[in-house]
Amino acid sequence: MAQAMAQRLLGGLSPAAFLRRHWQKRPLFVRDAVSCSGAWLQPKILFALACQDDVESRIVTRARGRWRVEHGPFTRDKLRRMPERGWTLLVQGVEQFRPEAAALLQSFAFIPHARLDDLMVSYAAAGGGVGPHFDSYDVFLLQGAGTRRWRISAQKDRALVVNAPLRILKNFRPRHEWVVAPGDLLYLPPRHAHEGVAVTPCMTLSVGFRAPRKQALAENFLDFLQDELHIEGMIEDAELPLQRHPAQLPAFLVDKFARVVNSIQWNHADIQRFAGCTLSEPKPQVVFQRPRRTMMLGNFVKRVMKRGIRLALPTRMLFAGMRVFINGECHTIERCNRDALVRLADTRETAAFVPSPATARLLHAWHGAGYIHV
């Protein structure tokens, strides 16, 4: 079933063929790839999200050749007064607020969850867009209601318009063009230039897959090591030699520093823990809703054994071996419950099962933190 859904999404290609031929290599355009409709994909729903404090949203407008970006939250009155043409509302992380959006993301389970960034949904009035640009990540663009004209280019010229509030390409030279209808899909690899302009009022879904930048990765790993270090003692210099220049940096002190720094070591397990915690870390604006009343452990276990559990919409969960990573935390699990927790991470829910005492306590703590629901 999942394989058939993925092949329809990819225009008849198997996930393996897509990864081999297109992923991070070349675009793919598919007509009628997926149904992007339903009550949750209405402008009024998107507008309501854009009015919430815990939702990241922007309005991009272009008037008289100048771009403007406003950041939410917005008021309903502000959105009602927007003009008939030339603007776009973009809302990030819709999967954190709408279960239908989270279910749609499961269609892309042939890409590791560790690479998933979020689902952005946009509403554009006729003529609306965000200008020609390129992204540093992989993106699947799904068309909801209305029509949009996409133009793309593999150009190497990535010079940007100076002083623009967006990363607008200065010399965009499109090579391919489509007018997309509801259900159409366009996959673009990183740094592939593109521009989308609404032909009619329309909604577009952007499924983004991001990888950390190497510089940020190195910096974050060094931060991670701070919590792992346990080096006893202080630098001592009981045999301090007399030196001619008091301002001269003592060579023996540099050597002592070097011995301490060189004693810092890490292994593959440390890197795995860092990777799992980093890639499951929620975005800063994410808020978890704790249950109004804390369920007693015994009652909680009975409900898990009867009904199973599911992840809360904002929760990110990964696993590796006997470790699970949930919202930036790392936990070692017991083998007897590994299969159930793997299913929970893979599909975001698992059927009823019997948790061991240790697993029950861990799940109960997650439930209290708002990470999971029965």
N, C-alpha and C positions, 0 to 999 in steps of 0.2 A: 504493500500500500504506500509506504513512505517512498520507495524507489519509484513507483509510478507517478506520484505527485512531483517528485524532484525532476523526473524526465519531462513532464509537461511544462514545468517551470522553466526548464532549460531548452525548450524547443525540440525535444526528442533526444537530446544528448544525455548519456548517463552521467551521474556526478563525476565518475572517474575520468570520462572523456572531457568534461568541462574543465576539470582541474588541470588536465594535461595540455589542452589546447588554448584555453582562454585565461585562466586565473593568473593575474599579474602579467599577462602577455598581450591580449587583444580584446577589443569589445565584443559583446554579443547582444544582438537585438532579436527579440522574440515577440511575435504577435499573439495576443490572447493567451498569455502565459498563466495568469492566475486571476481569480475573482477578487477584485478590490472594491467591495461594496458592503453595505450594511449600515445599520443605524449609527454605529460608532464613527463612520466615515462621513459625517455631515459637518458642514462649516460651523454650525452652532455648537457642536461638541468641541471642535478645535478652539473656537473662540472662548468657550468656558474654561478650557485648560489654560489658555493664554492669560486668563485673569487671576490664576492662582499664584501665590507667593512661592511655592515650592516647584514651579515649572519654569524651565528655561525657554524663553521665547523671544523672537525678534520680529520687527517689521522693517522690510526693505522697500524703499520707494526710489523712483527716479523721475525727476522733473527738471525740465530745461537743461538736460544733459548732465545733471549732477545727481550723485547717489547720496542717499541718507539712510542711516540705520538707527532704529530706536529699540531699546531693550525693555522687555516686560518686567513685572506684570502690567497688563493694560486694564483699562476699565471697559465695561460693556459699551458705555457711551462713546468712547474713543473708537472702538471697532465699528460701531454703527455709523459713525460719521466719516469713515474712510471713503475716498472717491471711487468712481466706477471703474477706473483703469489705472494701470501702472504701479501696482503695489503687491507685495507678497508677505504673508504671515508664516513664519516658520516656528514649529514647536518641537523641541528635542525630547527624547526619552518617553515617547508616548506609550511604550510597552510597560512602563512602570505604573500606569494609571488605567489602562484598558486591557482586560484579559483577552479581548479579540486581537489586539495588537501583539501580545505575547504569544498567542497561538499562531499568528502569521509567521513570526520569527522561527518557529519550529520547522517551517517549510525549508529553511536554509540550514538545517542541521548537518548537511554534508560539509559545512565549514566548521572547524572547531569553535565551541562556545568561547574559548579563550581569546579568539580574535574579534568577537562581536563587540561593537561599540554601542549602537542604539538604533532605534527606529525614529527618524524624523518625519513628521508629516507637515506639508505646507498647503496653504490655500493661496491661490494667485488670482487676482482680478485679471480680466483681459489685458494683455500687454505686460503683465507682471513677470518679473524674473529677478535674478541676482547677478546678472551680467556674465560675460565669458570668464571662466576661471578654471583652475585645476585643483583637485584634492590630493592629499598625500596618503590616501587610503583607498581601499577597494569599496565600490558602492554599487548596489542594485537599485535602480530607479523604477518604481512601479507606478503606473498611471491609475489613479482613481477616477472620480467623475471628471468630465470635461476633456478637452484636448490641449495638447502642448506641442510645440515645435522644438525638437532637440537638434542641435548642430554640434558635431564633434570633430576633433582634429588630434593627430598624433604629433603635432608640431613640437620642436625642441625650443623654440623661442618662448621663454616664460617671463619676459619683462612685464612689469606691472605698471598700472597707471599710478603716477606719483600723487600722494596725499589723498587717495580715495579711501573711504572708510571700510571698503571691502578689497579683497585681493583680485582686482579686475585686470585681466590680461590686456596689455596695451595693443598688441598686434595679433588679434585672433583671426586665423585663416581656416575656416571650416572645410572639411573634406567630405563629410557625409551628413545627411539630413533626413529626419523622419518627422511626420506629424503623428503623434501617438494617441491612441484611443484607450478607453478603460480596459484594464487587464494587460496592457502591453508592458514589456520589461526591457530595460536597457542596462547591461552590465558594463561598467567602466573600470579598468585597472588604474592604479595610482598614477598621477601626473598626466592623465589624458585630458586634454582641454575640452571643455564642453560649455554649452549655453542652452538653457531652456527658457522659452517665452510662452506664456499662456495664450493660446489662440482664442479660447473661450474661458470663462471662469472655471478653474479646475483645482483638483487636489492631487498631490503627488506624494508618494511614500519613498523615503530614502533609507535603505538598509545599509548601514556603514560598518565596515570591518577594518579596525585600526590596529596598527602595531606600534609599540613604543619606539621613540627615537633613541638611537644608541647613546647619545650624550645623557639624556634623561635617565635611561636605564642604568648607566654607570653611576650617576649621582644618587639615584634612589637605592641602589645596592649598597653604596657606602653608608647611607643613612640607616638602612636595614641592619648593617653590621654593628652599628652603635649599640643596639639592644642586645646583641649576641656576645659582646666582648666582656671578659672577666679577667683582667690582668692586674694582679696584685702588686703592691709595693710602690715606691717612688724612686725617681732617679737620685742616686747617691754619688757623692764625690768626696769621700773621706780622705782620699789621697790627692786633694786639689793642688795642682802645681802652681807655682808663682809664674805669672806671665808678664811680659814687658808692657803690653798694651791692654788695658782693662776693657777696651771696646772691641777687641778682637774676639771673634766667635771661636770658642775653644774646640779644637778638632776632636778631643776625647769626648766632648759632650755630644757632638754630631754623631760620633760612633755609637754612643749609648742610645740616642734617639733611633738610629738605624736598626739596632738590635731589637728594640721594642716594636717598631713598625714591621720589621721582617718576621716577627713572631706571630703576626696576625695571619691566620690561615683559614681557608674555607674549602668545602668539598662539594660534590655534586648534590648531596642531600640538602646542604644549605641553599644552593642555588635553586633547587626545586621548591623549597619552602618559600623563598623570595618570589619566584615566578608565580606560584599559586596564589600567594597573598596579594601580590601586585595586580594580577590579572582578574582577581575576583573582587577587588576593592570597588565599592560603589562610588559614584561621582559625589563631589562635596555637597551638592544640594539635596541629595536623597535623604528622605525621612522615613523611618520605619514606624508603622502604627502598632504599638504594643496592645495586647488584649486589655479590655477594660477591667476584667477580673482575672486574676491568676488562677489557673486550673491546678488542683492538687495533682501531684505526680501520679498517684494511683488511677484517678479518673482519666488523666491524659493518656496513660498507657492503654487503658481499656478502649478508648476512642481510636487510638492508632491501630490496635488489633482488630477493630471493627470496620474502620473507614479508610485507613491509610492517611497520608499527608501530602501536601503540595507546598511548593515554594511561594512565598509572598511575591507579588509582581516585581518589586525592586531588587529582589535577592539575586545575587550572582553566585553560582556554585560550580566548582570544578573538582576533579579528583586525580590522584596519581598514586598507584600502588595501594597502600593501606592508609593513605592520607586523604582527607577531604579539605577543601578550601571554601569557605563561605563568607562572603562580604569582608574579605581581608583577613580572616582568621584561619588558622591551620589546626586541624584536629587529627589525631591518630585514631583509627576505628578498629573495631573487632571484625575478624573474618566472618563470623556467623551472620553479621548484618551488612556485609559489604555489598552484596548484590542489590539489596533494597536501596541503599544510599546511592549506588551507581545509577540505578533507574531514576532516582529522584534528581540527580544532577543532569542526566541525559534528557529526560522528558519533562522535568519540573514537577512531577508527581509520581507517587508510587502507591500501589494497592496495599490493602491491609497486610500487616506482617507482625511478627512477635519480636519486639526489641529486647536485647539483653539488658540487664540492669544498667550497665555503663552507657549503652546507646540510648536508653530511655532517659537517663539524666541529661545527656547531651541534647537530645531532641527537645526535652522539656525546657532547657535553657534557651534554645533557639526560638521556641514558641513564645517564651516570655519576652524575648527581645524583638518579636515581630518578624523574624526571618521566615517562619513557616506557619502554615495553618493546617488544622485537622480537616 
